[in-house]
Amino acid sequence: MSEQIFNSYDEAHSYSLTIPWKLSLCNTGESCWCRVILPTEKILYKNKVGDIERVDEFEYIIPDGSIDKETAEYVVNLHNRSVNKPEPMAWAVMQPDSYRVFVSYDQALEHREDCAGGDIVPLYKEEQQIQKMLDAIKSTQFDELNLPEINEQNKSTVKPKRIPKRNETNR
């Protein structure tokens, strides 16, 4: 398996911002006040020095002597949470009295431009919400979901109708 080699330091740096980071000790060791922040993957880039082109390793996000232990831990945790954020399942265009959901950001953007406005909001898979939906579906208590129905004539959303619970209906 060959390693990817970036064409420049800037490309390597940009890539380093998209992968998780880790903390390391400086050469003084555990007793030192500082920490080093490193990428979790080996990142190589082409570096031309004079007439010679060589491959160097992008070693540090933040080198030794630059950041204290507590701040480094905070920065790494914050960065890693942002890098590991799940991809949205869908995108919603929110308007004051309605919303529409799209499977791609481009579709949501196109709809927003066609409808003169609205906010585009990413929708993430949330286990609690999925379980609530499944439980309601199993017991046919759709009114608990508070989901709007789609008006097929103009594709707008309308207030949900109350669907009776299973034990309230005649069999």
C-alpha positions as CSV (number, residue, x, y, z in Angstrom):
1,M,0.0,0.0,0.0
2,S,1.5,3.3,-1.0
3,E,1.2,6.4,1.1
4,Q,-0.3,9.6,-0.3
5,I,2.3,12.4,-0.8
6,F,0.8,15.9,-1.0
7,N,2.3,18.4,-3.5
8,S,3.0,21.0,-0.9
9,Y,3.2,21.9,2.8
10,D,-0.1,23.8,2.4
11,E,-1.9,20.8,1.0
12,A,-0.6,18.6,3.9
13,H,-1.6,21.3,6.4
14,S,-5.1,21.5,4.9
15,Y,-5.4,17.7,5.1
16,S,-4.2,17.7,8.7
17,L,-7.3,19.8,9.7
18,T,-9.6,17.0,8.4
19,I,-8.3,14.1,10.5
20,P,-8.2,13.5,14.3
21,W,-5.3,14.8,16.4
22,K,-3.5,13.3,19.4
23,L,-1.4,14.7,22.3
24,S,2.2,13.8,22.8
25,L,4.9,14.7,25.3
26,C,7.8,16.9,24.4
27,N,11.3,15.7,24.9
28,T,11.3,16.8,28.5
29,G,8.6,14.3,29.3
30,E,5.5,14.1,31.6
31,S,6.8,16.7,34.1
32,C,6.9,19.5,31.4
33,W,4.1,22.1,31.3
34,C,3.7,21.8,27.5
35,R,2.2,19.3,25.2
36,V,2.7,18.6,21.5
37,I,-0.4,18.2,19.2
38,L,0.2,15.7,16.3
39,P,-1.9,14.3,13.5
40,T,-3.0,10.7,14.1
41,E,-1.8,9.7,10.6
42,K,1.6,10.1,8.9
43,I,1.3,13.0,6.4
44,L,4.0,13.4,3.7
45,Y,4.5,16.3,1.3
46,K,6.9,17.3,-1.4
47,N,9.4,20.0,-0.4
48,K,11.7,21.7,-2.9
49,V,14.8,23.1,-1.3
50,G,16.9,24.8,-4.0
51,D,17.2,22.4,-6.9
52,I,16.5,19.4,-4.7
53,E,13.0,18.0,-4.3
54,R,12.5,15.8,-1.2
55,V,9.6,14.3,0.7
56,D,9.1,15.6,4.2
57,E,6.8,14.6,7.0
58,F,4.2,17.0,8.3
59,E,5.0,16.4,12.0
60,Y,3.3,18.9,14.2
61,I,-0.1,20.6,14.5
62,I,1.4,22.6,17.5
63,P,5.1,22.0,18.4
64,D,6.6,21.8,21.9
65,G,6.8,24.9,24.0
66,S,3.8,26.4,22.4
67,I,0.7,25.2,24.4
68,D,0.1,24.1,27.9
69,K,-1.3,20.7,28.8
70,E,-4.8,21.7,29.8
71,T,-5.3,23.9,26.7
72,A,-3.9,21.3,24.4
73,E,-6.3,18.7,25.8
74,Y,-9.2,21.1,25.2
75,V,-8.1,21.9,21.7
76,V,-7.6,18.3,20.7
77,N,-11.0,17.2,22.2
78,L,-12.8,20.1,20.5
79,H,-11.1,19.4,17.1
80,N,-11.7,15.7,17.3
81,R,-15.4,16.2,18.1
82,S,-15.8,18.4,15.0
83,V,-13.9,16.0,12.7
84,N,-16.0,13.0,13.9
85,K,-19.3,14.7,13.5
86,P,-21.6,12.5,11.5
87,E,-22.7,13.4,8.0
88,P,-26.2,14.9,7.8
89,M,-28.9,12.4,6.7
90,A,-30.9,15.1,4.9
91,W,-31.3,18.9,4.7
92,A,-34.4,20.9,5.6
93,V,-35.3,24.3,4.2
94,M,-37.0,26.1,7.1
95,Q,-39.5,28.9,6.4
96,P,-41.7,30.7,8.9
97,D,-44.8,28.5,8.3
98,S,-43.4,25.4,6.6
99,Y,-40.4,23.3,5.8
100,R,-39.2,20.9,3.1
101,V,-36.7,18.1,3.4
102,F,-34.1,17.2,0.8
103,V,-31.6,14.4,0.5
104,S,-28.8,16.7,-0.7
105,Y,-27.6,20.1,0.2
106,D,-27.7,21.2,-3.5
107,Q,-31.4,20.3,-3.8
108,A,-32.1,22.3,-0.6
109,L,-30.1,25.3,-1.9
110,E,-32.0,25.2,-5.2
111,H,-35.3,25.1,-3.4
112,R,-34.4,27.9,-1.1
113,E,-33.4,30.1,-4.1
114,D,-36.6,29.2,-5.9
115,C,-38.7,30.0,-2.9
116,A,-36.9,33.3,-2.0
117,G,-35.4,32.4,1.3
118,G,-35.4,30.2,4.4
119,D,-32.7,28.6,6.5
120,I,-31.0,25.4,5.5
121,V,-30.6,23.1,8.4
122,P,-28.7,19.8,8.5
123,L,-30.7,16.8,9.9
124,Y,-28.7,14.2,11.7
125,K,-29.6,10.7,12.7
126,E,-30.6,10.8,16.3
127,E,-31.1,7.4,18.0
128,Q,-33.7,8.8,20.5
129,Q,-35.9,10.3,17.9
130,I,-35.7,7.1,15.7
131,Q,-36.7,5.0,18.7
132,K,-39.6,7.3,19.5
133,M,-40.8,7.1,15.9
134,L,-40.6,3.3,15.9
135,D,-42.4,3.0,19.2
136,A,-45.2,5.3,17.9
137,I,-45.4,3.4,14.6
138,K,-45.7,0.1,16.4
139,S,-48.5,1.4,18.6
140,T,-50.1,3.5,15.7
141,Q,-50.0,6.6,17.9
142,F,-48.8,8.8,15.1
143,D,-50.2,11.9,16.8
144,E,-47.4,11.6,19.4
145,L,-44.9,12.3,16.6
146,N,-46.4,15.7,15.8
147,L,-45.2,15.3,12.2
148,P,-46.9,17.5,9.6
149,E,-48.7,16.1,6.7
150,I,-47.9,17.1,3.1
151,N,-50.6,18.9,1.2
152,E,-50.2,17.1,-2.2
153,Q,-51.8,20.0,-4.2
154,N,-49.2,22.7,-3.3
155,K,-46.6,20.5,-1.5
156,S,-46.8,22.6,1.6
157,T,-47.0,21.3,5.1
158,V,-50.2,21.4,7.2
159,K,-50.9,20.9,10.9
160,P,-51.0,17.1,11.6
161,K,-54.3,15.4,12.1
162,R,-55.0,13.5,15.2
163,I,-55.0,9.8,14.5
164,P,-56.9,7.8,17.1
165,K,-55.0,5.3,19.2
166,R,-55.6,1.6,18.5
167,N,-57.8,1.1,21.5
168,E,-60.0,4.1,20.6
169,T,-61.0,2.8,17.2
170,N,-63.8,0.4,16.4
171,R,-62.6,-3.0,15.2
